[in-house]
Amino acid sequence: MPRVEAHIRYEAPVRMGTLLRIGIDPRIEHPRRMRHQFEIVDDAASRRVAAGFVRVGCVRLADFSPRDFPQTCTRSWSASTRSPQRRRAMTPGCHGR
């Protein structure tokens, strides 16, 4: 999926080798556009070190023209916002073909 917009705000420095936790919250904004909100946390220091988002679009591979996300993908992503375990699973067939 092509990235349409990206933004990150760094809030604290991090030393090399620090173990970080990255949380992501995918949201469908439009039938052709999705936003991945994320947060990067240093659990050892109990602080958020960065936060932001990446907005992606759905296109046809043949000519790069916009298209709606397939229903299989949108149903799976909608379910993943309710179930943390499902966020880890990759959804087959959701690559804009």
Secondary structure, DSSP 8 states (H G I E B T S, - for coil): --EEEEEEEE-S---TT---EEEEEEEEEETTEEEEEEEEEETTTTEEEEEEEEEEE-B-TTT--B----HHHHHHHHHHTT-HHHHTS--TT-S--
